[in-house]
Amino acid sequence: MRTYPVYKGLQKPLVYRGFKGKFIAYGICTLGLGLVLGGLSGALVNMYFGGIVTIFSITGGLLYTSSKQKSGLHDKKRSEKIHIHPVYLSRGYGKIGI
């Protein structure tokens, strides 16, 4: 009988350079949008202004992403209110006809 090793880390989130799970995609999108925004501002205004916009937008976006990551992968809003859902069933529910 042959035995095979089982990889035990399948339930752990993917980690790349400190970013976990969905925040990896957020970081990549931040880099892409920062480059596009810097390129557009560099083409329309000035090359040096475009470089500054690129640096600040990428840095700000990655800092924001890392701060959101500290809330957790499954950050949900927790409401302190009491929600009462009305019941729309009548007494004749399930009757056929009138």
PAPA-25768 format. One record per residue: residue number from 1; residue in one letter; y negated, x negated, z negated of N, C-alpha, C in turn. Coordinates in steps of 0.001 Angstrom, whole numbers, plus 500000, padded with zeros to 6 digits. Atoms other than C-alpha are relative to their C-alpha. Layout:
BEGIN
<milo NUM 'a' <Y X Z> <Y X Z> <Y X Z>>
...
***
This chain:
BEGIN
<milo 1 'm' <501172 499163 500000> <500000 500000 500000> <498756 499111 500000>>
<milo 2 'r' <501211 500783 499879> <496583 498655 501014> <498878 500664 499208>>
<milo 3 't' <501174 499476 500704> <493457 499033 498926> <498748 499465 500682>>
<milo 4 'y' <501263 500370 499382> <489890 498933 500193> <498901 500027 498948>>
<milo 5 'p' <501105 499985 500967> <486769 498023 498227> <499039 501155 500304>>
<milo 6 'v' <500927 498884 499858> <484382 500889 497622> <498616 499513 499602>>
<milo 7 'y' <501380 500381 500287> <480652 500264 497807> <499408 501028 499049>>
<milo 8 'k' <500461 499082 501047> <479147 501772 494642> <498509 500323 500086>>
<milo 9 'g' <501440 499797 499961> <475467 501665 495651> <499536 501054 500980>>
<milo 10 'l' <500379 499023 498987> <475482 504610 498056> <499011 501032 499491>>
<milo 11 'q' <500886 498976 500540> <473561 506932 495730> <498636 499459 499608>>
<milo 12 'k' <501285 500597 500345> <470675 504529 495215> <499043 500117 501186>>
<milo 13 'p' <500946 499909 498880> <467466 504924 497275> <499806 498649 500678>>
<milo 14 'l' <500280 501206 499239> <466640 502401 499974> <498733 499350 499457>>
<milo 15 'v' <501153 500726 500543> <464246 499706 498704> <499626 498899 500986>>
<milo 16 'y' <500499 501060 499117> <462086 497488 500927> <498640 499544 499500>>
<milo 17 'r' <501234 500619 500485> <459395 495166 499516> <499297 500832 498930>>
<milo 18 'g' <500575 499253 501112> <458880 497324 496445> <499843 501478 500254>>
<milo 19 'f' <500109 498579 499691> <458722 500657 498270> <501395 500607 500067>>
<milo 20 'k' <498696 499350 500070> <461554 503128 497720> <499995 501288 500808>>
<milo 21 'g' <499766 498721 499339> <462902 505972 499852> <498927 500397 500989>>
<milo 22 'k' <500980 499448 499067> <460265 508095 501560> <498707 499204 500030>>
<milo 23 'f' <501234 500772 500043> <457470 505732 500517> <500024 498829 500977>>
<milo 24 'i' <499916 501007 498947> <458760 503170 503039> <499351 500551 501263>>
<milo 25 'a' <500599 499375 498819> <457822 505595 505820> <498499 500190 499822>>
<milo 26 'y' <501434 499862 500253> <454456 506290 504180> <499281 498663 500190>>
<milo 27 'g' <500597 501322 499828> <453756 502541 504101> <499911 499599 501464>>
<milo 28 'i' <500009 500318 498572> <454697 502123 507766> <498935 500815 500717>>
<milo 29 'c' <501036 499150 499399> <452469 505062 508733> <498603 499498 499629>>
<milo 30 't' <501283 500556 500417> <449624 503532 506724> <499642 498772 500830>>
<milo 31 'l' <500255 501187 499179> <449992 500249 508608> <499612 500386 501418>>
<milo 32 'g' <500290 499571 498631> <450053 501993 511986> <498639 500659 500133>>
<milo 33 'l' <501297 499318 499943> <447094 504251 511254> <498843 499043 499734>>
<milo 34 'g' <501042 500994 500259> <445105 501339 509851> <499717 499144 501227>>
<milo 35 'l' <500197 500787 498787> <445684 499316 513014> <499301 500811 501091>>
<milo 36 'v' <500643 499152 498993> <444736 502236 515265> <498536 500243 499644>>
<milo 37 'l' <501373 499748 500434> <441639 503054 513224> <499135 498745 500140>>
<milo 38 'g' <500735 501254 499845> <440573 499399 513161> <499772 499638 501458>>
<milo 39 'g' <500162 500277 498576> <441189 499010 516876> <498948 500881 500650>>
<milo 40 'l' <501003 499091 499449> <439139 502081 517713> <498593 499638 499532>>
<milo 41 's' <501329 500351 500501> <436275 501094 515458> <499556 498642 500544>>
<milo 42 'g' <500360 501290 499409> <436401 497553 516833> <499578 500136 501448>>
<milo 43 'a' <500368 499793 498599> <436236 498806 520403> <498690 500758 500135>>
<milo 44 'l' <501188 499161 499879> <433482 501325 519744> <498769 499395 499339>>
<milo 45 'v' <501164 500501 500746> <431267 499506 517236> <499866 498489 500161>>
<milo 46 'n' <500119 501453 500031> <431944 495802 516739> <501359 499433 499613>>
<milo 47 'm' <498705 500605 500297> <434929 493448 516542> <500131 499680 498509>>
<milo 48 'y' <499944 500356 501418> <434055 492280 513016> <500095 501252 499127>>
<milo 49 'f' <499909 498730 500728> <433520 495825 511801> <501408 500583 500113>>
<milo 50 'g' <498628 499530 499809> <436918 496770 513267> <500990 499251 499129>>
<milo 51 'g' <499123 500793 500872> <438574 493915 511383> <499867 500394 498544>>
<milo 52 'i' <500231 499585 501383> <436978 494966 508117> <500603 501379 499742>>
<milo 53 'v' <499421 498648 500145> <437989 498605 508673> <501521 499917 499942>>
<milo 54 't' <498541 500168 500011> <441558 497498 509431> <500482 499502 498643>>
<milo 55 'i' <499578 500583 501286> <441837 495397 506274> <499853 501006 498866>>
<milo 56 'f' <500226 499054 501100> <440311 498017 503980> <500881 501241 500106>>
<milo 57 's' <499172 498793 499870> <442254 500961 505420> <501463 499704 499676>>
<milo 58 'i' <498608 500353 500312> <445615 499173 505230> <500160 499728 498507>>
<milo 59 't' <499916 500306 501433> <444938 497832 501722> <499883 501263 499157>>
<milo 60 'g' <500173 498752 500744> <443677 501178 500456> <501191 500934 500136>>
<milo 61 'g' <498846 499126 499787> <446557 503087 502014> <501239 499524 499262>>
<milo 62 'l' <498825 500519 500709> <449212 500784 500585> <499839 500097 498490>>
<milo 63 'l' <500229 499822 501441> <447611 500863 497133> <500187 501462 499597>>
<milo 64 'y' <499809 498571 500286> <447510 504676 497283> <501483 500369 500031>>
<milo 65 't' <498564 499721 499896> <451162 504791 498402> <500746 499465 498792>>
<milo 66 's' <499310 500553 501171> <452262 502506 495582> <499645 500766 498732>>
<milo 67 's' <500338 499206 501182> <450333 504593 493040> <500721 501345 500012>>
<milo 68 'k' <499248 498747 499906> <452004 507773 494322> <501480 499773 499710>>
<milo 69 'q' <498595 500308 500252> <455385 506048 494100> <500288 499943 498512>>
<milo 70 'k' <499790 500078 501443> <454896 505548 490365> <500261 501371 499391>>
<milo 71 's' <499712 498643 500478> <455070 509357 489996> <501470 500348 500173>>
<milo 72 'g' <498584 499773 499781> <458648 509219 491268> <500278 500483 501411>>
<milo 73 'l' <499613 499578 498656> <460587 510036 494419> <499910 501504 500171>>
<milo 74 'h' <499972 498542 499924> <460732 513735 493605> <498870 500577 499165>>
<milo 75 'd' <501187 499540 500725> <457209 514347 492334> <499723 501451 500366>>
<milo 76 'k' <500253 498578 499769> <456684 518081 491963> <498901 500462 499066>>
<milo 77 'k' <501036 499420 500847> <453829 520135 490629> <500669 500858 498928>>
<milo 78 'r' <499452 499225 501100> <454631 521577 487247> <498893 500897 499471>>
<milo 79 's' <501013 499041 500385> <452670 524717 486563> <500224 500439 498556>>
<milo 80 'e' <499945 499540 501388> <451866 525768 483005> <499863 501520 499914>>
<milo 81 'k' <500197 498559 499972> <451339 529395 484084> <501329 500732 499877>>
<milo 82 'i' <498828 499136 500023> <453759 532267 483612> <499944 500867 501254>>
<milo 83 'h' <499949 499237 498756> <454783 533806 486926> <500936 501189 499818>>
<milo 84 'i' <499187 498791 500079> <456034 537393 486941> <500165 500537 501417>>
<milo 85 'h' <499716 499511 498657> <457712 538489 490152> <500345 501481 499932>>
<milo 86 'p' <499718 498561 500052> <457639 542247 490801> <501342 500323 500650>>
<milo 87 'v' <498721 499543 499458> <460885 544072 491509> <499718 501128 500972>>
<milo 88 'y' <500258 499012 498963> <460833 546074 494737> <501209 500896 500266>>
<milo 89 'l' <498816 499165 499816> <464098 547958 494232> <499716 501408 499461>>
<milo 90 's' <500155 498621 500477> <464143 551734 493931> <501320 500469 499404>>
<milo 91 'r' <498775 499486 500636> <466670 553880 492058> <501068 500341 501037>>
<milo 92 'g' <499043 499603 498977> <468287 554978 495304> <500478 498869 500867>>
<milo 93 'y' <499598 501166 499210> <469067 551471 496467> <501482 500041 500284>>
<milo 94 'g' <498598 500047 499611> <472297 551292 498360> <500531 501333 500496>>
<milo 95 'k' <499545 498700 499504> <472526 555007 499261> <499855 500054 501512>>
<milo 96 'i' <500074 499810 498549> <473236 555906 502843> <499339 501346 500265>>
<milo 97 'g' <500698 498749 499691> <470913 558502 504314> <498852 500212 499036>>
<milo 98 'i' <501150 499658 500842> <468267 560326 502287> <500415 500165 498584>>
***
